[in-house]
Amino acid sequence: MNLKGLISESMVALGDILLGLGLIVCLYGEARFLAVARNRSDFWFFGCLFLPFVDYLFLLLNFRIAVKPFVLTLLGLMLVVLSG
């Protein structure tokens, strides 16, 4: 096998690892965000889970407690984008 093929295979493996890591981090951040919403009330939990844009409203109204899980979700999404 030549050097070019070896580099190509290692880059594919690196992309796969970044994709998997990004998905795990994104899902963990989303689970933490839903846990924060659940601690607030059932309305916020089910709203964030099923209705679009309610999570952004929850983030704006509860910025201090919801920013860390939200940033974690964004970091996971950035890893997924970088893997591609």
N, C-alpha and C positions, 0 to 999 in steps of 0.2 A: 504494500500500500504506500502511496506517495504522501508527501507532506501536506499537499493541498486537500486530499481526501480526509486525512486525519484531522486537520483544522476544521473542515466542514462538519465532520461528525461531532467534534467536541463542541462546536457552536450550537448545533442542534440540541445536544444534551444540555448545554447551559440554558438554552431557551426553554426547554421542557422543565428544568428545575425551577427557573424563575416563574414560569406559568403556574406550577403546582404551589410554590411558596406564596405567590400573589393571591391565588384562590383561597388558600388557607387563611392568610392574613385578612383578606376581605371578608370572608365568612365569619371569622372571629370578631372583627370589628362590628359587623352587622348584628351579631348575637349580643355583643356588649351594649350596643345602642338600643336594641329591643329590651334588654334587661333594665337599662336606665328608664326607658319609657314605661315598662311594667311596674317599676318601683314608684313612678309618679301616679299612674292610675291605669285601670283597664281600658278606658277610652283611648288614651294615648298609645297603649300597646297595640290594640287592634286597629286603630287608625293608622299607625306607622306600618303595620304588617300588611294591611289590605288596601289602603287608599293611597293613591299617588299624591305626592307633594305634602302629605301630612308630616312626614319626617323632617322636611325642611322647616315647616312651621314650628314643630317641636324643637328643632335645633335653635331657631331664632328666639323662642320664648324661654328656653332652658339652656342657654349657651354655656354657662359655666360647668354644668354637669354632663352635657352631651358632646362637648367639643372633642374630647379625647377619643371616644369610640368612632366618631365621624372621621377624624383625621386618620385613624388606623384603617378605616375602610378605604379612604382615598389613597393611602399608601399601598394597600393591596391592589387597588385598581391600577395604580401607576406601575407596579411590578408586572401585572398582567399585560399592560400595553407595551412595556419595555421588552417583554419576552417574545413578542410577535415579530 
